[in-house]
Amino acid sequence: MTEMLKIDKLNKTFAAPTGDVIALNNIQLQVKKGEFITIIGPSGCGKSTLLKIVAGLDTDYTGAVVLNGKPVDGPSIEKGFIFQEPRLFPWLTVEKNIAANLSLKDPTTRTRVTELIELVRLTGFEKSYPRELSGGMAQRVAIARALLRNPDVLLLDEPFGALDAFTRAHLQEVLLDIWQTNRTTMLFVTHDLDEAVFLGQRVIIMNPRPGHIRSVQPIDLPFPRKRSSSSFQELRHKVLSEFEKVEEPTIDVGAGI
């Protein structure tokens, strides 16, 4: 695999009434094409901020973020972004939400939307509206919409955080199916340690105040993974041991950064 994303000496500061808050400090990370990276850390460690910078949604930083050899200077179709909430258009059906500003009358778009609906396991719900969907189904629509334009990297900011445990586990399996089918590079932010180990090829553990990478833990387990296996539990314990060394923030300023 070749390097797709390079983050070099990235620093991000927010102005606050009580003084500047350093959200990210000297972040250095290289991500290979087709790699699945999970990022975990306490609130306020800069996980979401890091994702938004990679997405081009925040360009007020120092350092370098390079995707496919080009500096990231704003949003583009090369980068898909999934928020914690699906953010669907309530007046559009599933298929039209996925197509967004593209016309379903175009045969190529129609074919691609149909393929994605099948990929995210929503066949039969093409004409349904968001109000008729469960939270998990709505999030699958959001994932399909992000994949429609074949992004080079998919950025997921706690996309399953608001879902119940059963739905969350199901969508983890769906996401892995999508990744193994498309081999889209993924950066996945989560608060859930099990989720990080279950999905990621590498787990990035972040520390707060200021936000920085504490360690990078490789997860050398083949897919599909079983949470009950001894090898999974050993790696989970290893990541947990490292995570327990993370220093919790002493104040709540900037939580959710």
N, C-alpha and C positions, 0 to 999 in steps of 0.2 A: 504494500500500500504506500502511496506517495502522500507527502504532507499537503493538506488542503488549507488548513487554518493555522495561522501563527499569531500568537499574542505575545508582544515583547515589551517589557517594562511598562505595563499599563498602570496608570494612576488616575483616580477619579476623586474629586473633592466636591462636597456640597456646602453651600453657604447656609449657616444657621444663625438665629439670633444670639446664641451663646458662643458663637465662634464656628469656624470651619470644621466640617466633619469629613475625615478621610474615609471614603467608602471602600476604595480599592487601593492597595499599595503594592507596587512592583509585581503585578501578575505576569507570569511567564508560562505559556502553555502552547504546545504544538499538537494538532489533531490531524490524524491521517484520514485520507479519503475512505469513506465507508465505515469509520469507527463509531462505536456507540459509547459516549462518555456520560457518566452521571456525576452530578455535582451536589454535595450535601454539606450542611453547616447550619448553625443556629440563626435565628432571625437577626438581621442587621449585619451579616457578614459579607453582603454584597453580591449574593448569588444572582438575584434578579437584575441588578444593575449590570453585572457582567454580561448577562444574556442580551440585555437591551443594547449594549454597546456593540456586541458582535452583530446584532440585527441591523445596526445603523440607526436605531431609534434615539440614541444619545451620542452625540459627536463631541461633547465638551469634556475632553480628557487629554492626558498626555501619554506618550508612548505610541505603540503601533499595533494595529489590528489589520492583518493582511489575509484576504481570502482569494485563493487561486492566483496568487502573485500580485493582486491589486489591493491597495488600501481601501478599507471600508469607510466610506464617507457619507453614507445614507442608506435608506431602505432600498431594496431591489428584489427582483424575482428570484435571484440566486439564494435568498434567505427566506425560509418560511418560519412563521412564529405562531406558537400555540399558547394561549393564555390559560389561566386556571378556569375561567368561565368561557363557554363556547363562543359567545358573542355572535350568535346567528341573527339574521334578519327575520323577524317574526312574521313578516308578510310574504316570505318566500318559502317554497317547498324545499325538501331535502336536496333534490337535484339542482334546483335553481340557486340554493345557498352555496352548493359546491362550485357551480359554474361562476357564481358572482357576476362580474361584469362581462363575461363571455357568453355568447349566444349558443343555446342548445340546438339551434337550427343548423349550426355548423357541424357537419358530420364528424370531424375530428374531435371537437369538443364533446359531442354527444357520446362518442365511443369511449373517450377517456373518462368521462363522468360515470358511465355505466361500469367500466372496469374498476374504478375507485369505490363505487358503492358496493360492489362485490368484495373488493379487498377489505373494506372495513366492516363487512358482514351486515349490510343494511338493505340487501335485496328484498324488495317488497314494500319498502318504505319511501320510495322515490317521490311520491306525491304527498307525503305527510308534511305537516307544518311543525315548527319547533315546539309548540304547545302540546303536541301529540306525542312527543318523544320523552323518554327518560333522560336523566342527566348524562348517563353513560353513552346513550345513543347520540345525543346532541354533541358530545365531545368527539365522537367518531366522525360526525359530519364536519366538524372544525378541522380535524386531522386530514380528511379527504380534500377539503378546500385548500389547505396549505400544500398538499402534494400535487394538486392539479397542474401547477406550473413547473413541476419537476425541479424543486429547489436543490441546490448543491448541499445545503445544510439545513436541517430542521431543528429549530430551537424551541424547547418545551419548558414552560415555566410552571411547575407544579400542576400539570394538566389533570391529574387524578386526585388532587388534594381534597376536593369537596365531595368525593364519592364514597359510598359505603364500601366496606372491605371486600365483599363478594364482587361487586361491579369493578372495583379497582383491580383486583386480581385478574378478572376477565380481560380488561382493557390492556393490562400489561402483556398478556398473551397475544392480543390483537396487534399491539404495537410491535412486538417482536416478529410477528408474521410479516408485517409491513416492511420492517427493516431487513429481514432476510430475503424478501422478495425483491425490494428495490435497491438495497444497500445504500440508502441515503445516509449521509453522515448525520449523527444526532448528538445534540447536547441537551441533557435532561436534568432540570433542577428539581430536587425533592427534599422533603424533611424526613422521609421514611428510609431508614437504613436498610431494611429488608428489600425495599423496592430498588434502592441504589445497587445493591449486590446482585439482585435477580436480573436486572436489565443491563448493567454496564460491563464493558470490557475493561474499563478503568474507572475507579471511583476517585473523584477529586474532593478532598476534605478541606473545607475552608474555616479559617479562624476570624473572629470579628475584632473590630476596634484596634487598628484598622483592618479591613477585610484583606486577607491574603491566603494563599494556598499553603496549608500546613503540610499536607502530604498527598502523594498520588499512589493509590493502591491498585495494582493490576489484579483482575479477576480472571484467572486462568481456568475457567470452567467451560466445557462445551455446552452448546444449546441442543435441545431444551434442558433447562435446569430444574432440579427438584429441591425445594426448600428443606425437605426432610432428610436429604442425603448428608452423610458425614462430611463430605468435601465442601458442600455449601456451608454447613454450620461452622466448619473450621475457618473458612474465609470470612464469614459473617463475624465470628469472634475476633478475628484479626483486625477487621475494619472497625468494629465496636471499640476495641482496645485503643486504637488510634484516635477514634472520635471522642472517647472519654477524656483525652488529653486536651481537647479544645477548650479554650478559656471562654466561659460565658460572659457576655457583656454585663457590666455592672450597672449601666443605666439603659433606658429604653429609647433614647433619642436615636432616630434613624431606623428603628425596627421596620423590617419589610423592604429595606434598601436592596 
